[in-house]
């Protein structure tokens, strides 16, 4: 039987160690066989002998394959004699080891091979300088060597006609056939692909080296095989200036938010960037990560202004994969794995809970809540129905399987005129909570056709269908259920032995999970686009594009009536069904011109765009259904039913253009402009012009650099300025809308009517953003080291702000363009690649700093406490008291400024920082002694990718982090026994007591329920740093050598392990993930972030 080299080696060693005893098996000199061979190959002859003799014959296939033409007449011979005849014209010998016959080369053959001269040579650059550390590998194997310090190498080849692969960081890899030579010198060419790299920009693509704006890009290789269920997570930790926060682990909705270069507005216009998929407005999460070819992030006005009123928060361009010429190729990518909670708060068990509750009651002058006998029963578990010990949260978030799998099957191919890519995908994600499932099917079809030499057609079709199932409680959804599990104390039973349920204030996670209540969401999405391009003359192209986005959803929510026990029933059952759809029609026409005149390169673009959007929705509600298995609205009672719905629409018309000029690819200039008109503003202020200008100087192309600093590949200085807008202000902000359902009395008769409830602003207009950017791009040492640095200043003005109107009018507040916010900061991106021996290593860290501050509010207002807005302070400010530890005694209280509550030893003491006259007045009050004590807006974001590969093995790790922000913890996260809730281990361990009256104790004196709430007020005592560094992803893979895959008739086979959200480093509240609920700091409702562990395979046929 043939075996691999490694298997053959192991067999030889094993045979020798076992010291085989021939007496245990028949001697091959005495065992006879009768076989006949006619012009047979040696391999076939050995297979026949093995079958007839009953012996196992082991050999290396490579040593047997060359021998053919073996003849043997039919007669009886010993096995030994038969082997001698078969092997007589070879240099193979044999020996018996028990029931095994092992064939090896004779010593003569080995000596001849040893004498075979090695192949030697030298690897140099174009100047003739030797290159040390160049990898020289025999194609299809892991056999090879590296060049020495002079670029020389030496290698013994197994055959004369071998192919060698020469590779080195910063140079183009070469494959060379040795053709029996004993000497082979190689000249490696510098790899200039980093300079030739093409980056997708607005309405086109440019060489990266010629960009004058701030554009970052992410390739498919940087995100593939990560177990991300939503594409919004693809950018986390990879792009400087981009902050990605994952606020949940909820299947199908991880509540990720993306901001680019800080928060630019505090209005309802929001801070989300514009997302375009293949040139059409869409959502990142409607794109399968497997289908992404590249992502470009347009961060400054020079790159984004061509999108005008929608680009104030930046633009993200997603390009999907397309077909290529050549025979049909089939790819399959899959992983399977599971999820688990990254962090959970640790609550006390029942006995300790009861002890702490008694202490809290005693602290507040109340009687004991639990007797010693009851505490002992909690501890020994003798009566779990009456004296339970139930970890409600842990039980709930471990009730689901957490199973997750993803499959993608794609087909690509084409000829000289047509190419296509067709992709099918399926994602299944079972939650960590039972009855929580998410399934998503998607497809992508991209087709390119060259109809004529000057006429091309591109077609993009994509869609998905998703189904989400979740449990629910009577008056809330799944996330509320988890939130109440945080509150539910261990002394309240779950499911009892008689089938009934314990409960606290009508809530029981176990009961609602067992009920027939549910939420079901069905979403469908389609994106279609077609572009026809006509090259009128060389360099002049006219194109037209049409696209349509369609979305449809149906949300069904059912709450069953439910009996906890004989004393408690919840009802009536009720059903709510909401459905809706929306459509966005996009029409574009573009005229492009490109011309090269000597050293001058000119390109221009002019275009027109029209977008029309419409959405409609309706909702029905009924209750009192005959049973809990009938989910049709008309089966419920008409009493108390509701029916409602609405529709809205908007339109945007745009004219835009861009001009690029380059002299000798050294001096670069670009100008953009967009003229937008939107239905969202009144006619007199409907149109706006948004220009930008940028320039770049490739210093590396100057003679004084080329002649003296040849190790600099590219050095570019660039600067830009531009103006952007934000039109996301609602569809009818300038119109006085009527509200129905108003009743009026006429002549003693009550009549229904309508009324204006909000005084609209007929002068409302865009929020405007101006961005200045100065940047540097540097590549040195033949692409080994890259550096990108940007400084930016981003100012948003005319932010919509609600101002109060006279109560005499009886109208709601109105919006005016009044506010302003400024963001300034810096971004740094490093890229280092090298080779250490046979190991390729890459390190790509990035860092961003953003200083955010409000510079103006309406009507000269300096602070808006209710909305956490303060001039001179960052958005999402935390406003409260400055804590000064805890009171340690009654004397301490008497000798300290009067507090805004009834202070006790062990309570938080607040500093007296000011008074009516601007100096401390001996009294702490809300008016003078509160100030901004932090912000939930992170100043710093950073990430780093480390990767390496060695002989088919690959490894990568991705870090992500945020810093420079705080969270004001409250309710069940921070306060023990809040609303009758639980107590966490850190609260019990770090609490202030009379026996340990530590001013700097981690937690104040315990109080029952919400008594002593003065100590729970917003202050620096509850402020915690939310800084964190997370190991976002680790991936380890192995790709089979091409020599193996060729034999398997496949192009590529890779297996891998990947872990997502593995662990984090932080100083936040124990058990709570600092990334969650970043803008609120509250815990209910919530869904824990999960870690995902997967095993997968990539195959290409």
Secondary structure as UniProt FT lines:
FT   STRAND          2..3
FT   HELIX           5..18
FT   HELIX           22..24
FT   TURN            28..30
FT   STRAND          32..40
FT   HELIX           42..53
FT   STRAND          56..60
FT   HELIX           61..64
FT   TURN            65..66
FT   STRAND          70..78
FT   HELIX           79..86
FT   TURN            87..89
FT   STRAND          92..97
FT   TURN            98..99
FT   STRAND          100..105
FT   HELIX           107..114
FT   STRAND          119..124
FT   TURN            126..127
FT   TURN            132..133
FT   STRAND          135..138
FT   TURN            139..140
FT   STRAND          144..146
FT   TURN            149..150
FT   STRAND          152..155
FT   STRAND          163..167
FT   TURN            169..170
FT   STRAND          174..177
FT   TURN            179..180
FT   STRAND          186..187
FT   HELIX           193..196
FT   STRAND          198..201
FT   TURN            202..203
FT   STRAND          204..207
FT   HELIX           208..210
FT   STRAND          215..219
FT   HELIX           220..222
FT   TURN            223..225
FT   HELIX           231..235
FT   TURN            236..238
FT   TURN            240..241
FT   STRAND          242..245
FT   TURN            251..252
FT   STRAND          257..260
FT   TURN            268..269
FT   STRAND          274..277
FT   TURN            278..279
FT   STRAND          280..281
FT   HELIX           284..286
FT   HELIX           289..291
FT   STRAND          292..298
FT   HELIX           301..304
FT   HELIX           305..310
FT   TURN            312..313
FT   STRAND          315..320
FT   STRAND          326..341
FT   HELIX           350..363
FT   TURN            364..365
FT   HELIX           372..380
FT   TURN            381..386
FT   HELIX           392..397
FT   STRAND          403..414
FT   STRAND          418..430
FT   TURN            434..435
FT   STRAND          437..452
FT   TURN            453..454
FT   STRAND          455..471
FT   TURN            474..475
FT   HELIX           478..487
FT   TURN            490..491
FT   TURN            497..498
FT   TURN            505..506
FT   HELIX           509..514
FT   STRAND          518..537
FT   TURN            538..539
FT   STRAND          540..559
FT   STRAND          562..565
FT   TURN            566..567
FT   STRAND          568..570
FT   STRAND          574..597
FT   TURN            598..599
FT   STRAND          600..623
FT   TURN            628..629
FT   HELIX           633..635
FT   STRAND          637..663
FT   TURN            664..666
FT   STRAND          667..678
FT   TURN            679..680
FT   HELIX           683..685
FT   STRAND          687..698
FT   HELIX           699..701
FT   HELIX           703..706
FT   TURN            707..708
FT   TURN            710..711
FT   STRAND          712..726
FT   TURN            733..734
FT   STRAND          738..746
FT   TURN            747..748
FT   STRAND          749..756
FT   TURN            762..763
FT   STRAND          767..780
FT   TURN            781..784
FT   STRAND          785..803
FT   HELIX           807..809
FT   STRAND          814..836
FT   TURN            837..838
FT   STRAND          839..856
FT   HELIX           858..860
FT   STRAND          863..864
FT   HELIX           865..867
FT   STRAND          869..871
FT   STRAND          877..881
FT   STRAND          883..886
FT   HELIX           890..894
FT   TURN            905..906
FT   STRAND          908..910
FT   TURN            916..917
FT   TURN            926..928
FT   STRAND          930..935
FT   STRAND          940..950
FT   TURN            951..952
FT   STRAND          953..963
FT   STRAND          966..968
FT   HELIX           971..974
FT   TURN            976..977
FT   HELIX           978..980
FT   HELIX           985..989
FT   TURN            995..996
FT   TURN            999..1000
FT   TURN            1009..1012
FT   HELIX           1013..1016
FT   TURN            1020..1022
FT   STRAND          1023..1025
FT   STRAND          1028..1039
FT   HELIX           1042..1047
FT   TURN            1048..1049
FT   STRAND          1052..1066
FT   TURN            1070..1071
FT   TURN            1074..1080
FT   STRAND          1090..1100
//
